[in-house]
């Protein structure tokens, strides 16, 4: 009796099941506390996580530079060094250029808005009167002049100084975290090959060869989906923002820099983002001239049609092709669980889950049934086969 392994004893499975049940019960009854504790623990590693994200986003640009500009250098370490350096310089120059273009536009937009506030209020009141809504919403009583607006802002600042200081401290903390993360991303990208080698060695040590091969295939597929989505989504948003700025500049619309920046940022959000950018831009422009807002809305709708049916398919191809229903469900669930990050990563997350289902889960379920689904059966049912879904 004493020589039998512990896992072979009759009571062992029941003990394990009881322990798992107790753990699940505690987790479910204290889910809020567990989640808050988990968020606090992860918060300690915020700069590290942000550094990994920055390094992951910059890595495709570094690989491009290495292949196009530094492939003739004999030593791979020097290739990586110069490619990484040029990639980070490019990112820094782009951010500086964007800020130099955006900040003056923002300041000028604020000054212009304050100077013309009376005219904006009168125009909006005229629109409300034309629509029969002036009795329910009298903007002239709410704010009658720029001086009243400044008084309102001053009063708000005085009454909420503690909250403003707390928000400022939190913003300063976030800025420090981003600065640390950016510096850390440089080291992470420089040590990329060693980190990959160490991770591969660790997986080999804990997995059997066949499982290791499947894990490598899965990780490579995830990397392909995620990197392709991030890079081309950023490129797509940049193109949409530039085209919007050119259109507004040609028509002489105000706030071209501000509105195009908002459109580019909101375009990163799948499905609902373009609508948010259209509404914000329309509200800003309708205060100046209603026909500006009408022209902007019509142009944005046409641009989104071109972007959805021509530009995005050209950039993404079929590598991220998943059902629109699953994308919508992923956006809703991801947004409720992880906020804006969950919304931004909903499409690649759904694509990865679809790949897992088609490549691993579905064949495993069919193997348990004892009879794999044939291509003829799949075609007869009108459902794409695992191979087709994995290709998506």
N, C-alpha and C positions, 0 to 999 in steps of 0.2 A: 504493500500500500504506500509505504513511504517513498518507494522508488519511482512511482508514477509521476509524470510531469503534471504540473498544476493545471494546465489547460485541458488535460485528458480526464480530469475528475468530473463526476456527474453534476456536481453543484456549480461548477465554474461558469457555464453559460448563463445560468439564472442569476448568479451574482453580478456578472458583467451587465446583463440586461437591467437589473435593479439599479445599479450605479448610473447607467445611462439615463434611466427614467428619472432618477433623483436630480441629476444634473439638468436635464431638460425642464423639469418642473421648476427648479430654482431660476433658470434662465427666463422662462416664460412669465413667472410671477414677479420677477425683478428686471423685466426687459428694459424699462426706462433707465434704471440705474446702471445696468450692464452696458447699455449703448452709450450713456454719458461717460462712463469710465473708459470705454473703448475710444471714444472721441478725444478724451483728455490724454490718453496714452499716445494715440497717434499724433496729437498736437505737439508732443515733444519732438517728433521727427519731421515737423513741417518743412524746415529748410532742406532736409535730406530728400524728402519726397519732391519738393519743388525743383531741387537741383537735378534729380533724375528726369523729371518732366522736361526741363529746359534742355538737358543733354540729349534726350531722345528726339526732341524737335529739331535741334541743330544738327544732329548726326547725319540726316540725309543730305544736307547742304555740304557738310564736310566730305562725305563720300563722293559727291559730285565733283568737288574741287580736286579731290585726290585722283579721281579717274581722268579728269580733263586736263589738269594743270601740272600735277606732280607725279604722274605715272613714270616719268623717265628717271626719277631719282632712284638710285640703287637700293638704299636702305629703307625698308618699310616704316621704321620708326620715324625717320625724317619726313617721309611722305605724310604720315599721320600728323606730325607736329605742325607742318606748314599748312596742311589742309584744315586742321582744327583752328589754328590761329586765324587764317583768312575767313573761316566761317563765322567765328565770333566777332571779328572786326566788321564783317558785313552786317551782322545782326545789330551791333552797336550803332553803326553808321545809319542803318535804316531807322532805328528808334530815335536817334538824334534828329534825323531829317524829318521824321513824322511829327516829333514834338515841336520843332522849329516852324513847321507849316501849320500845325494845329493850334498851338497856344496863342499866337497872334490872332488867328481867326476867332478863337473863343473869346479873347478879350475884346476884339472889335465887335463881335456879335453881341456881347453883353452891353457894351456902351451904346451900340445902335438900338438895341431893344429898349434900354432905359430912356434914351432920348426920344424915341418914337412911341413910347408907351401910350400916351394920350390918343394918338392916332389909331393905334391898334385897338384900344378899348372902344373907341367910337366906331371903328369898322366892325368889330364883333357885335356891338350893340345894334348896329344897323342890320346885320345879318339875323340877329335874334328877333328884331322887330319884323323883318320880312317873313320869318318862319313862325311868328306868333308866339315866341317864347320870352319876350322881353319882360312880361309881367311876373313870370316865375323866377327869372334870374336877371337882376339889375346889376351889371358890372360896375356902373358908375358909382353906386353906393359902396361897393366892395373896395374899389381903388379908383380914385378920380384923377390922380396925377402922379408923376414920377416922385414928387416929394413925399406923398403919402406912402408910396412903396418903400422908399428908403426909411421912413419912420417905422413902418411895419417890420422891416428887416432888423432895424436897430433894436426895437422892442423885443423881437423874438430872440435875438442874440443875448440880450440882457437877461431875459427870463429863463433861458436854457443854457446858461454858460457852463454849468457842470456837465451836462450831456455833450456839449460841443467839445469841451476839453477832453472828456473821456473818449469821444470818437477820434479826436486828433491824436491822442496817445495810441489808440488802437491802429490808426493809419500809419503812425510812425513805426510802430512795432511791425506791421506788415511790410513796410518799406525796408526795414532792416532785414527781415526774413528773406525778402526777394533779393536783396544785395548779397546776403550770405549764400543763398541758393545759386545765384549766378556764378559766384566765385567757385562754389563746390562743383557746379556743372562742368567747369573747365577741367578740373582734376578728374572727374568721372569720365569725361570723353577722352582725355589723354590716357587713362588707364583702362579703356574699354576692352581691349584684347585680353588683358590679364583677368579682368572680371568675368569675361565670357569663358575663358579657359577654366577658371576656378569653379564657376557654376556648372560647366559641363562635367568636370571631374567629380563634383559633389553628386550630381544626378547619376553618374555611372556607379558611384559607390553605394547608393541606396536603392537602385533599380536593377532588375534583370535586363539583359541585353535587348530583348524584344520590347519590353516596356520603355526602355530608354529610347529606342528608335521611334516608337510612337509618340513619346513626349517631345522629342526633337521636331518631328513633323508638325505636331500641334503648336509648339512655340513659334516655329518659323511661320506657320500660317497666321497666327495671331499677330506677329510682328509685321507681316506683309499687309494685313488688313488695317491695323492701327496706324502704321506709318503712312500708308497710302492715303488713308482717310484724313489724317491730320495735315499732311503736306498739301494735298489737293484742295482741301476745304479752306485752308489759309490762302492759297493761290486764287481760288474762286472768289472768296470774299474781297481780296485785293483788287481783282479785275472789276467786280461789281462796283466797288467804291470809286475806283478811278473813272469808270464810264459815267457814273452818276455825277461826279465832280465836273467832268468835261461837259456834260449836257447842261448842268446848271450854269456853268461859266459862259457857255455860248449864248444862253438865253438871258444872261445878265441877272440871274436870281441871286438874292443875298444869302448869306449863311451857307455858301457852297461847301466850304471846308467842314463845317460843323455837321451839316446834314449828311454829306457823303461819308464822313467818319462813322456816324450813327448807323447808316445803312450797311457799311462794311462790317461793323461789329455785330449787329443783329443778324446779319446774313450767316454768321457762324452757327447760329441756333437753327437746328433742322425744323422744317415744317412751319413753325410759328414765327421764326425770326424775321423773314422778309415782311410779314404782315405788321409786326411791331415796328420795324424801320419805316414802313410806308406810312403808318398812322402818325408816328412822331414827326417825320418830315412834313407830312401834310398839315399837322397842327401848327408847326413853326411857320410855315409859309402862308397859311391862310390868314394869319394876322397881318401880313404885309400886303398881299394882293390875292384875292381868291383865285384868280386865273393862274397864278404861280402854283398854288396847291393843286389845281385841276391838272395842269400840265405835268407836274411832278408825279401825281398819282397815275395818270395814263402812261407816262414813260416808265414808271417803276413796274407797273403790271406787265407791259410789253417786255421789259428787261428780265423780269422773273420768269416769263414764259420761255424766252431765249435761253436763260440760264438753266432752267429745269430740263428742257427738252434737247438742247444742243450742247451747251458748255459743260454741264456736269456729266452727262453720259460720255462726252469726249475725254474728260479728265479721269473719271473713275472707271470707265469701261463697265464690265460685268462683274468685277471682283467684289463689289459690295452689294450686288443685286439681291435684295430681300423684299419680302412682302411689305407693302405700305401699311397694312393693318398691324403687323408685328412692330414696325418702326414706331407707329403711333402709340401702341401699348408700351414699348420700351421708353419712349419719351415721357409718358405719364408716370410710369413706375419709377424710372430713373430720377425724374424731377422731384417726386415726393420723397424718395429715399436719400438722394445725394445733392439735391438742389441744382444749381446751374451746371455743375460738373456732370451730374447724371444726365442732364438734357444734352449737353455737348457730346457726350460719349455714347449716346443711346444707339446710334446707327452701327458703329463698330462692335458694340457689345452684342447687339442682336445678330450681327453677321457672324460673330464668333460662336454664339450659342447655336445658330443654325448649322454652322460647320460641325460642332460637337454632336449635334443631334444626327446629322446625315452621315457622318463618318464613323462615329463610335456607338452612340446609343441605339440607333435604329438597327444596324447590323447585329448588335448584341442581343436585342430583343428578338430579332428574326432567328438568330442562332439558337436561342432558348426554346423557341417554338419548334425547332427541328427542321424547318423548311424555309430557306431564304427566299425572299421575294424575287421573282424573276423580272427581267425587263418587260416581258410581255404582260405580266400581271400589273406591273406599275403603270404601263402605258394604257392598259384597259381601264384602270381606275382613274386616269387623268391626273395623276400626282407625279411631280418630278422625282426621278430616282435619286438615290444618295449621291451618285457621281455628279449629277447635274446640280444638286443643291450644294455640294462641296465646291464645285467650280464657281458658284455664285459668290 
